[in-house]
Amino acid sequence: LSLVITMITLNRTRLSPVGLHLGHRQITVVQLTGSLEHPTARTTVQRRLPFETESNSDLTDSQLTTSLRQLVNEHRLVGQNVVTCLRADELFTETIRLPQLPPEEVTKAISFEAVDRLPFPIDDAELRHVVAGDVRQDGIVKQEVILLAAQRDCVKRRLKVLEEAGLV
């Protein structure tokens, strides 16, 4: 699994990825077409779910897959690229200040720091980080890093829902 941050370039013959937000009570989908200077909304849909997605059950995943599959078919969503996110209650975030380190050392330091900070075992975690920039702390320049973590099972379940709905 990888976190990818990219600039989306649009042109007349290419659609943007499907933007998908899966909330507790609704699904929101956006897909653009056109140029970067003149993007056009090809699809914008908000659909209320007939259930809440707060529980992590196979039944909820099945219902979510069915709702997404219907939405994909009804609105003829095309493309195999989806940009989505985890809900706030599924994602752990925390800022960490580290000494100035090379990128490969930042990754090791974040893993070490995460052990004591995560609300779940690190062996069950998908970790990512973003170096936010330099900050001064007590006269010393440090790197401020944003730690992002999710339980691996949560990420796998979300990917499975997207795959079974035909979005990836």
VORO-859172 format. One record per residue (C-alpha): residue in one letter; chain; x, y, z. Coordinates in nm, 3 decimals, always signed. Example, Ala and Ser with C-alpha at 12.3 -4.5 7.8 and 13.67 -1.06 7.14 Angstrom:
+-----+-------+---------+---------+---------+
! res ! chain !       u !       v !       w !
+-----+-------+---------+---------+---------+
!   A !     A !  +1.230 !  -0.450 !  +0.780 !
!   S !     A !  +1.367 !  -0.106 !  +0.714 !
+-----+-------+---------+---------+---------+
This chain:
+-----+-------+---------+---------+---------+
! res ! chain !       u !       v !       w !
+-----+-------+---------+---------+---------+
!   L !     A !  +0.000 !  +0.000 !  +0.000 !
!   S !     A !  +0.133 !  +0.341 !  -0.078 !
!   L !     A !  +0.032 !  +0.698 !  -0.024 !
!   V !     A !  +0.067 !  +0.893 !  -0.345 !
!   I !     A !  +0.038 !  +1.269 !  -0.372 !
!   T !     A !  +0.015 !  +1.381 !  -0.733 !
!   M !     A !  -0.099 !  +1.674 !  -0.939 !
!   I !     A !  -0.394 !  +1.572 !  -1.155 !
!   T !     A !  -0.367 !  +1.688 !  -1.515 !
!   L !     A !  -0.682 !  +1.696 !  -1.723 !
!   N !     A !  -0.727 !  +1.713 !  -2.096 !
!   R !     A !  -1.023 !  +1.670 !  -2.330 !
!   T !     A !  -0.970 !  +1.299 !  -2.382 !
!   R !     A !  -0.893 !  +1.202 !  -2.025 !
!   L !     A !  -1.106 !  +1.193 !  -1.716 !
!   S !     A !  -0.980 !  +1.268 !  -1.373 !
!   P !     A !  -0.982 !  +0.994 !  -1.110 !
!   V !     A !  -1.309 !  +0.936 !  -0.930 !
!   G !     A !  -1.307 !  +1.135 !  -0.605 !
!   L !     A !  -1.490 !  +0.932 !  -0.342 !
!   H !     A !  -1.586 !  +1.015 !  +0.016 !
!   L !     A !  -1.747 !  +0.740 !  +0.222 !
!   G !     A !  -1.903 !  +0.901 !  +0.526 !
!   H !     A !  -2.104 !  +0.751 !  +0.809 !
!   R !     A !  -2.433 !  +0.835 !  +0.640 !
!   Q !     A !  -2.362 !  +0.917 !  +0.276 !
!   I !     A !  -2.144 !  +0.863 !  -0.029 !
!   T !     A !  -2.010 !  +1.160 !  -0.225 !
!   V !     A !  -1.858 !  +1.116 !  -0.572 !
!   V !     A !  -1.699 !  +1.372 !  -0.805 !
!   Q !     A !  -1.534 !  +1.319 !  -1.142 !
!   L !     A !  -1.399 !  +1.597 !  -1.362 !
!   T !     A !  -1.318 !  +1.624 !  -1.730 !
!   G !     A !  -1.178 !  +1.901 !  -1.946 !
!   S !     A !  -0.857 !  +2.094 !  -1.909 !
!   L !     A !  -0.682 !  +2.213 !  -1.597 !
!   E !     A !  -0.780 !  +2.570 !  -1.690 !
!   H !     A !  -1.143 !  +2.475 !  -1.765 !
!   P !     A !  -1.242 !  +2.170 !  -1.562 !
!   T !     A !  -1.598 !  +2.049 !  -1.600 !
!   A !     A !  -1.786 !  +1.835 !  -1.354 !
!   R !     A !  -1.869 !  +1.515 !  -1.541 !
!   T !     A !  -2.030 !  +1.354 !  -1.238 !
!   T !     A !  -2.127 !  +1.485 !  -0.896 !
!   V !     A !  -2.338 !  +1.261 !  -0.677 !
!   Q !     A !  -2.433 !  +1.255 !  -0.313 !
!   R !     A !  -2.631 !  +0.958 !  -0.194 !
!   R !     A !  -2.761 !  +0.900 !  +0.155 !
!   L !     A !  -2.691 !  +0.551 !  +0.280 !
!   P !     A !  -2.980 !  +0.342 !  +0.415 !
!   F !     A !  -2.755 !  +0.246 !  +0.710 !
!   E !     A !  -2.469 !  +0.394 !  +0.913 !
!   T !     A !  -2.115 !  +0.279 !  +0.842 !
!   E !     A !  -1.987 !  +0.322 !  +1.198 !
!   S !     A !  -1.971 !  -0.047 !  +1.277 !
!   N !     A !  -1.693 !  -0.255 !  +1.126 !
!   S !     A !  -1.897 !  -0.553 !  +1.023 !
!   D !     A !  -1.901 !  -0.770 !  +0.714 !
!   L !     A !  -2.271 !  -0.685 !  +0.673 !
!   T !     A !  -2.193 !  -0.313 !  +0.659 !
!   D !     A !  -1.912 !  -0.377 !  +0.408 !
!   S !     A !  -2.151 !  -0.582 !  +0.195 !
!   Q !     A !  -2.417 !  -0.310 !  +0.205 !
!   L !     A !  -2.158 !  -0.044 !  +0.122 !
!   T !     A !  -2.030 !  -0.251 !  -0.172 !
!   T !     A !  -2.384 !  -0.290 !  -0.304 !
!   S !     A !  -2.457 !  +0.084 !  -0.270 !
!   L !     A !  -2.132 !  +0.175 !  -0.444 !
!   R !     A !  -2.186 !  -0.076 !  -0.725 !
!   Q !     A !  -2.534 !  +0.070 !  -0.788 !
!   L !     A !  -2.392 !  +0.422 !  -0.794 !
!   V !     A !  -2.113 !  +0.321 !  -1.036 !
!   N !     A !  -2.367 !  +0.160 !  -1.272 !
!   E !     A !  -2.631 !  +0.436 !  -1.251 !
!   H !     A !  -2.386 !  +0.720 !  -1.316 !
!   R !     A !  -2.156 !  +0.533 !  -1.554 !
!   L !     A !  -1.842 !  +0.613 !  -1.361 !
!   V !     A !  -1.541 !  +0.531 !  -1.574 !
!   G !     A !  -1.173 !  +0.484 !  -1.510 !
!   Q !     A !  -0.984 !  +0.265 !  -1.272 !
!   N !     A !  -0.834 !  +0.541 !  -1.057 !
!   V !     A !  -1.002 !  +0.642 !  -0.734 !
!   V !     A !  -0.897 !  +0.905 !  -0.484 !
!   T !     A !  -1.050 !  +0.837 !  -0.146 !
!   C !     A !  -0.970 !  +0.875 !  +0.220 !
!   L !     A !  -1.038 !  +0.715 !  +0.551 !
!   R !     A !  -1.280 !  +0.880 !  +0.791 !
!   A !     A !  -1.139 !  +1.076 !  +1.085 !
!   D !     A !  -1.235 !  +0.798 !  +1.327 !
!   E !     A !  -1.037 !  +0.548 !  +1.114 !
!   L !     A !  -0.719 !  +0.754 !  +1.093 !
!   F !     A !  -0.475 !  +0.843 !  +1.369 !
!   T !     A !  -0.279 !  +1.165 !  +1.314 !
!   E !     A !  -0.018 !  +1.333 !  +1.526 !
!   T !     A !  +0.261 !  +1.581 !  +1.474 !
!   I !     A !  +0.610 !  +1.482 !  +1.583 !
!   R !     A !  +0.915 !  +1.705 !  +1.606 !
!   L !     A !  +1.241 !  +1.541 !  +1.512 !
!   P !     A !  +1.598 !  +1.661 !  +1.480 !
!   Q !     A !  +1.710 !  +1.738 !  +1.125 !
!   L !     A !  +1.746 !  +1.393 !  +0.965 !
!   P !     A !  +1.792 !  +1.255 !  +0.613 !
!   P !     A !  +1.469 !  +1.112 !  +0.462 !
!   E !     A !  +1.560 !  +0.746 !  +0.524 !
!   E !     A !  +1.626 !  +0.823 !  +0.891 !
!   V !     A !  +1.295 !  +1.009 !  +0.927 !
!   T !     A !  +1.109 !  +0.692 !  +0.831 !
!   K !     A !  +1.294 !  +0.491 !  +1.097 !
!   A !     A !  +1.242 !  +0.761 !  +1.361 !
!   I !     A !  +0.870 !  +0.783 !  +1.286 !
!   S !     A !  +0.832 !  +0.406 !  +1.323 !
!   F !     A !  +1.016 !  +0.422 !  +1.656 !
!   E !     A !  +0.804 !  +0.716 !  +1.782 !
!   A !     A !  +0.479 !  +0.555 !  +1.667 !
!   V !     A !  +0.520 !  +0.256 !  +1.898 !
!   D !     A !  +0.434 !  +0.462 !  +2.208 !
!   R !     A !  +0.185 !  +0.697 !  +2.042 !
!   L !     A !  -0.055 !  +0.473 !  +1.850 !
!   P !     A !  -0.381 !  +0.363 !  +2.013 !
!   F !     A !  -0.335 !  +0.019 !  +1.852 !
!   P !     A !  -0.036 !  -0.216 !  +1.809 !
!   I !     A !  +0.219 !  -0.099 !  +1.555 !
!   D !     A !  +0.223 !  -0.449 !  +1.402 !
!   D !     A !  -0.140 !  -0.387 !  +1.298 !
!   A !     A !  -0.068 !  -0.042 !  +1.154 !
!   E !     A !  -0.017 !  +0.111 !  +0.813 !
!   L !     A !  +0.212 !  +0.408 !  +0.875 !
!   R !     A !  +0.276 !  +0.707 !  +0.652 !
!   H !     A !  +0.427 !  +1.045 !  +0.721 !
!   V !     A !  +0.462 !  +1.387 !  +0.565 !
!   V !     A !  +0.747 !  +1.621 !  +0.649 !
!   A !     A !  +0.558 !  +1.946 !  +0.711 !
!   G !     A !  +0.864 !  +2.170 !  +0.740 !
!   D !     A !  +1.113 !  +2.317 !  +0.980 !
!   V !     A !  +1.017 !  +2.470 !  +1.314 !
!   R !     A !  +1.214 !  +2.629 !  +1.595 !
!   Q !     A !  +1.187 !  +2.468 !  +1.934 !
!   D !     A !  +1.394 !  +2.613 !  +2.218 !
!   G !     A !  +1.620 !  +2.781 !  +1.963 !
!   I !     A !  +1.685 !  +2.456 !  +1.777 !
!   V !     A !  +1.559 !  +2.393 !  +1.423 !
!   K !     A !  +1.363 !  +2.068 !  +1.405 !
!   Q !     A !  +1.158 !  +1.891 !  +1.143 !
!   E !     A !  +0.785 !  +1.882 !  +1.204 !
!   V !     A !  +0.647 !  +1.555 !  +1.072 !
!   I !     A !  +0.283 !  +1.453 !  +1.049 !
!   L !     A !  +0.230 !  +1.089 !  +1.138 !
!   L !     A !  -0.067 !  +0.916 !  +0.971 !
!   A !     A !  -0.166 !  +0.569 !  +1.083 !
!   A !     A !  -0.457 !  +0.335 !  +1.027 !
!   Q !     A !  -0.524 !  -0.018 !  +1.130 !
!   R !     A !  -0.417 !  -0.247 !  +0.847 !
!   D !     A !  -0.747 !  -0.437 !  +0.863 !
!   C !     A !  -0.941 !  -0.113 !  +0.809 !
!   V !     A !  -0.736 !  -0.028 !  +0.499 !
!   K !     A !  -0.772 !  -0.381 !  +0.357 !
!   R !     A !  -1.147 !  -0.378 !  +0.414 !
!   R !     A !  -1.185 !  -0.040 !  +0.240 !
!   L !     A !  -0.983 !  -0.162 !  -0.059 !
!   K !     A !  -1.191 !  -0.479 !  -0.076 !
!   V !     A !  -1.514 !  -0.273 !  -0.084 !
!   L !     A !  -1.374 !  -0.058 !  -0.368 !
!   E !     A !  -1.257 !  -0.364 !  -0.563 !
!   E !     A !  -1.588 !  -0.545 !  -0.525 !
!   A !     A !  -1.776 !  -0.231 !  -0.631 !
!   G !     A !  -1.570 !  -0.221 !  -0.952 !
!   L !     A !  -1.381 !  +0.098 !  -0.873 !
!   V !     A !  -1.026 !  -0.041 !  -0.865 !
+-----+-------+---------+---------+---------+
